[in-house]
Amino acid sequence: MESVGKLLEDSLLSYEKKEYDRAEKLVDTLLAGNPQFHRGWFLKGVILEETGRNDDARRCYAKAGSLFNMWFRLALQIQETDPKRALIYYGRVLEMDRTFSMALLNKGVLHEKLGDYEAAKACFRALSPKREIASRIVIPSGFLLFLLIGGILMLSRGEKMLSLFAFASAVICLFWLKRDAGTAVTMLRKKKQYG
């Protein structure tokens, strides 16, 4: 029997290519061996829904658990290969939480790529960049500063090993800041551009 990861990966690839029959067979195989696998039930629900079997899809979704995270992850996964389908799933995420900035940003960017500037404008206007700047720039910067000051103080007291841990943690924090700050700046820029 194939591994769970391999079956899930193969079924997702078939789903992305809209090979619904193959994807459904792979998911059925996955669920036969792992009936409590939430992601499998979710993917089966998506496949059933996209092939017009909405009642069966709802039953699968009921077994899937948290649809919010799964729809968001699915939209992220297919946004490059099938932006129109990704927009559907970003829309579902935003029905559950209209203030979810990452979904608003990604949905707005997809609308922009597809030339629907009014829909992009609505997404970007709904962004809350202040909250994102606080959580993605201000807080990590404060933590970085705390680690650097702590490392310097420990070093001045002769605590070389502890100061190395503080400085190593500061470097990790710097990478965290670099990764997340770009997203917050993009949100702020898009909000101003379409504001």
C-alpha positions as CSV (number, residue, x, y, z in Angstrom):
1,M,0.0,0.0,0.0
2,E,1.2,3.5,-0.9
3,S,2.1,5.9,1.9
4,V,-0.4,8.5,3.0
5,G,1.8,11.3,1.9
6,K,2.3,9.8,-1.6
7,L,-1.4,9.2,-2.1
8,L,-2.3,12.7,-1.0
9,E,0.4,14.2,-3.2
10,D,-0.7,12.2,-6.3
11,S,-4.4,13.0,-5.7
12,L,-3.6,16.7,-5.3
13,L,-1.6,16.7,-8.6
14,S,-4.5,15.0,-10.4
15,Y,-6.9,17.5,-8.8
16,E,-4.8,20.4,-10.0
17,K,-4.8,19.0,-13.5
18,K,-8.6,18.6,-13.2
19,E,-8.2,14.8,-13.6
20,Y,-11.2,14.4,-11.3
21,D,-11.8,10.6,-11.8
22,R,-8.1,9.7,-11.0
23,A,-8.0,12.2,-8.1
24,E,-11.2,10.7,-6.6
25,K,-9.9,7.1,-6.9
26,L,-6.7,8.1,-5.2
27,V,-8.5,9.8,-2.4
28,D,-10.8,6.9,-2.0
29,T,-7.8,4.6,-1.6
30,L,-6.3,7.0,0.9
31,L,-9.5,7.1,2.9
32,A,-10.0,3.3,2.8
33,G,-6.8,3.0,4.7
34,N,-7.1,6.1,6.8
35,P,-10.8,6.9,7.4
36,Q,-10.0,9.6,10.0
37,F,-7.7,11.6,7.7
38,H,-9.3,15.1,7.6
39,R,-7.4,16.4,4.6
40,G,-8.5,13.4,2.6
41,W,-12.2,14.1,3.4
42,F,-11.6,17.7,2.5
43,L,-10.1,17.0,-0.9
44,K,-12.8,14.5,-1.7
45,G,-15.4,17.2,-0.8
46,V,-13.7,19.6,-3.2
47,I,-13.5,17.1,-6.0
48,L,-17.2,16.1,-5.5
49,E,-18.2,19.8,-5.4
50,E,-16.3,20.7,-8.5
51,T,-17.9,17.7,-10.3
52,G,-21.4,18.8,-9.4
53,R,-22.1,16.4,-6.5
54,N,-22.8,19.1,-3.8
55,D,-24.7,17.0,-1.3
56,D,-22.0,14.3,-1.2
57,A,-19.4,17.1,-1.0
58,R,-21.2,18.6,2.1
59,R,-21.0,15.2,3.8
60,C,-17.3,15.0,3.2
61,Y,-16.7,18.6,4.4
62,A,-18.5,17.6,7.6
63,K,-15.9,15.0,8.2
64,A,-13.0,17.2,7.3
65,G,-12.8,19.5,10.3
66,S,-11.6,23.1,10.0
67,L,-12.5,24.2,6.4
68,F,-11.0,27.6,7.0
69,N,-7.4,26.5,7.0
70,M,-7.9,23.9,4.3
71,W,-9.6,26.2,1.9
72,F,-6.8,28.8,2.5
73,R,-4.1,26.2,1.9
74,L,-5.8,24.9,-1.2
75,A,-6.1,28.5,-2.6
76,L,-2.4,29.1,-1.9
77,Q,-1.5,25.8,-3.7
78,I,-3.5,26.4,-6.9
79,Q,-3.2,30.2,-7.2
80,E,-0.4,30.1,-9.8
81,T,-1.9,27.2,-11.9
82,D,-5.6,28.0,-11.6
83,P,-6.2,31.6,-10.3
84,K,-10.0,31.4,-11.0
85,R,-10.5,28.4,-8.8
86,A,-8.2,29.9,-6.1
87,L,-10.4,33.0,-6.1
88,I,-13.4,30.8,-5.2
89,Y,-11.5,29.3,-2.2
90,Y,-10.2,32.7,-1.0
91,G,-13.8,33.9,-1.2
92,R,-14.9,31.1,1.1
93,V,-12.1,31.9,3.6
94,L,-13.2,35.5,3.6
95,E,-16.8,34.5,4.2
96,M,-15.6,33.0,7.5
97,D,-13.3,35.9,8.3
98,R,-13.7,39.1,6.3
99,T,-10.6,40.6,8.0
100,F,-8.1,37.9,7.2
101,S,-5.4,40.0,5.6
102,M,-3.4,37.3,3.8
103,A,-6.5,36.1,2.0
104,L,-7.5,39.7,1.1
105,L,-3.9,40.4,-0.2
106,N,-3.7,37.2,-2.2
107,K,-7.2,37.5,-3.6
108,G,-6.5,41.1,-4.5
109,V,-3.2,40.2,-6.3
110,L,-5.0,37.5,-8.3
111,H,-7.8,39.9,-9.3
112,E,-5.0,42.3,-10.4
113,K,-3.3,39.6,-12.5
114,L,-6.7,38.8,-14.1
115,G,-7.3,42.5,-14.9
116,D,-10.3,42.9,-12.5
117,Y,-9.1,46.1,-10.9
118,E,-12.4,46.9,-9.1
119,A,-12.4,43.6,-7.3
120,A,-8.7,44.0,-6.5
121,K,-9.5,47.5,-5.1
122,A,-12.2,46.1,-2.9
123,C,-9.8,43.5,-1.4
124,F,-7.0,46.0,-0.9
125,R,-9.2,48.6,0.7
126,A,-10.4,46.0,3.2
127,L,-6.8,45.3,4.3
128,S,-5.7,46.3,7.8
129,P,-2.0,47.0,7.4
130,K,-1.6,48.6,10.8
131,R,-2.3,45.3,12.5
132,E,0.0,43.5,10.1
133,I,2.8,46.0,10.6
134,A,2.5,45.6,14.4
135,S,2.6,41.8,14.2
136,R,5.1,41.4,11.4
137,I,7.5,44.3,11.9
138,V,7.1,46.0,15.3
139,I,6.9,43.0,17.5
140,P,9.7,41.0,15.8
141,S,11.8,44.2,15.9
142,G,11.3,44.6,19.6
143,F,12.2,41.0,20.2
144,L,15.3,41.4,18.1
145,L,16.3,44.4,20.1
146,F,15.6,42.6,23.3
147,L,17.9,39.7,22.2
148,L,20.7,42.0,21.1
149,I,20.7,44.0,24.3
150,G,20.5,40.8,26.3
151,G,23.4,39.3,24.4
152,I,25.5,42.4,24.9
153,L,24.8,42.5,28.6
154,M,25.6,38.8,29.0
155,L,28.8,39.3,27.1
156,S,29.8,42.2,29.3
157,R,29.3,40.0,32.3
158,G,31.5,37.2,30.9
159,E,28.6,34.9,30.0
160,K,30.0,34.0,26.6
161,M,27.9,30.8,25.9
162,L,24.6,32.4,26.9
163,S,25.4,35.5,24.8
164,L,26.1,33.2,21.8
165,F,22.6,31.7,22.2
166,A,21.1,35.2,22.4
167,F,23.0,36.4,19.3
168,A,22.1,33.2,17.4
169,S,18.4,33.8,18.4
170,A,18.7,37.4,17.2
171,V,20.0,36.1,13.8
172,I,17.0,33.8,13.5
173,C,14.7,36.7,14.5
174,L,16.3,38.8,11.8
175,F,15.4,36.2,9.1
176,W,11.9,36.0,10.6
177,L,11.6,39.8,10.3
178,K,13.0,39.8,6.8
179,R,10.5,37.2,5.7
180,D,7.4,38.8,7.2
181,A,8.2,42.5,6.8
182,G,7.9,42.2,3.0
183,T,4.3,41.0,3.3
184,A,3.3,43.9,5.6
185,V,5.0,46.4,3.4
186,T,3.2,45.0,0.3
187,M,-0.2,45.2,2.2
188,L,0.5,48.9,3.1
189,R,1.6,49.7,-0.5
190,K,-1.5,48.1,-2.0
191,K,-3.8,49.8,0.4
192,K,-2.3,53.2,-0.5
193,Q,-2.3,52.4,-4.2
194,Y,-6.0,51.5,-4.2
195,G,-7.1,53.6,-1.2
